[in-house]
Amino acid sequence: MAGFFDRFRKPEPEPVRAELDQAGYEEVLDLIRADHKVPAVKRIRELTGLGLVQAKDLADAIEEGRWAPFPAPGQSLADRVRALLSQDRATDAVRMVAQETGMTEDEASRFIDGLDQP
């Protein structure tokens, strides 16, 4: 009898196929910066398998600087900041430091100014 009721249950949501990696994050961030939010959401869905609402929420979080992919193992915060600075992305560096440390943007900016540059 249990099999009879199984067909009335809602199907389980599909699991996420993959995490958004650094390359996908950069691609989505470029689309968002170019004011192409809908294609950014579509690309997130293609890369991760997320639903529409979850992909839009992730795009919003990326746009607001509240989400970034996990750093590669062995990469310190200072190394990642230096990498962003070498790409002339100081604003992203400040946001990343503030997000990961809980600092204010002013404190994060002072932290970045105190780093030795290569």
C-alpha positions as CSV (number, residue, x, y, z in Angstrom):
1,M,0.0,0.0,0.0
2,A,2.9,2.3,0.6
3,G,3.8,2.3,-3.1
4,F,0.3,3.5,-3.9
5,F,0.8,6.8,-2.0
6,D,4.3,7.4,-3.3
7,R,2.9,8.6,-6.6
8,F,1.1,11.5,-4.8
9,R,4.1,12.8,-3.1
10,K,5.9,15.8,-4.5
11,P,9.2,14.8,-6.1
12,E,12.4,15.7,-4.3
13,P,14.1,18.7,-5.7
14,E,17.0,18.0,-8.0
15,P,20.3,18.3,-6.3
16,V,22.7,21.1,-7.3
17,R,24.9,19.7,-10.1
18,A,28.0,21.8,-9.2
19,E,29.2,24.7,-7.2
20,L,29.9,28.0,-8.9
21,D,33.7,28.0,-9.3
22,Q,36.0,30.9,-9.6
23,A,35.8,31.0,-13.4
24,G,32.0,30.9,-13.4
25,Y,31.9,33.6,-10.7
26,E,34.1,35.8,-12.8
27,E,31.9,35.3,-15.8
28,V,28.7,36.0,-13.9
29,L,30.3,39.1,-12.2
30,D,31.3,40.4,-15.6
31,L,27.7,40.0,-16.9
32,I,26.3,41.7,-13.8
33,R,28.8,44.6,-14.2
34,A,27.8,45.0,-17.8
35,D,24.1,45.4,-16.6
36,H,23.1,42.0,-18.1
37,K,21.5,40.5,-15.0
38,V,19.1,38.2,-16.8
39,P,21.9,36.5,-18.8
40,A,23.9,36.3,-15.5
41,V,21.0,34.4,-13.8
42,K,20.7,32.1,-16.8
43,R,24.4,31.4,-16.7
44,I,24.3,30.6,-13.0
45,R,21.5,28.1,-13.7
46,E,23.5,26.5,-16.5
47,L,26.6,26.2,-14.3
48,T,25.0,25.1,-11.1
49,G,21.6,23.5,-11.9
50,L,19.9,25.9,-9.4
51,G,16.3,26.9,-9.8
52,L,15.3,30.3,-11.0
53,V,14.7,31.8,-7.6
54,Q,17.9,30.4,-6.1
55,A,19.9,31.6,-9.1
56,K,18.5,35.1,-8.9
57,D,19.2,35.2,-5.2
58,L,22.8,34.1,-5.9
59,A,23.1,36.8,-8.6
60,D,21.8,39.4,-6.1
61,A,24.3,38.3,-3.5
62,I,27.2,38.5,-6.0
63,E,26.1,41.9,-7.2
64,E,25.9,43.2,-3.6
65,G,29.3,41.6,-2.7
66,R,27.8,39.2,-0.2
67,W,29.0,36.0,-2.0
68,A,32.2,34.9,-3.5
69,P,33.6,31.4,-4.2
70,F,35.7,29.7,-1.6
71,P,39.4,30.5,-2.0
72,A,41.7,27.9,-3.3
73,P,43.4,26.0,-0.5
74,G,46.7,27.6,0.6
75,Q,45.7,31.1,-0.6
76,S,45.7,33.6,2.2
77,L,43.4,36.6,2.3
78,A,46.4,38.9,1.6
79,D,47.3,36.9,-1.5
80,R,43.8,37.1,-2.8
81,V,43.7,40.8,-2.1
82,R,46.9,41.3,-4.0
83,A,45.5,39.3,-6.9
84,L,42.5,41.6,-7.1
85,L,44.6,44.7,-6.8
86,S,46.8,43.5,-9.7
87,Q,43.6,43.4,-11.8
88,D,42.7,47.0,-10.7
89,R,39.7,45.7,-8.6
90,A,40.3,47.6,-5.4
91,T,36.5,47.9,-4.7
92,D,36.1,44.1,-4.9
93,A,39.1,43.6,-2.7
94,V,37.6,45.9,0.0
95,R,34.3,44.1,-0.2
96,M,36.0,40.7,0.0
97,V,38.0,41.7,3.1
98,A,34.9,43.2,4.8
99,Q,32.8,40.1,4.0
100,E,35.3,37.6,5.2
101,T,36.5,39.4,8.3
102,G,33.5,41.3,9.4
103,M,35.4,44.6,9.2
104,T,33.7,47.8,8.0
105,E,34.7,49.0,4.6
106,D,36.9,51.7,6.1
107,E,38.7,49.1,8.2
108,A,39.1,46.8,5.2
109,S,40.5,49.7,3.2
110,R,43.1,50.5,5.9
111,F,44.0,46.8,6.0
112,I,44.6,46.7,2.3
113,D,46.6,49.9,2.4
114,G,48.8,48.3,5.0
115,L,49.7,45.2,2.8
116,D,53.1,45.1,1.2
117,Q,52.6,45.1,-2.6
118,P,54.7,42.8,-4.8
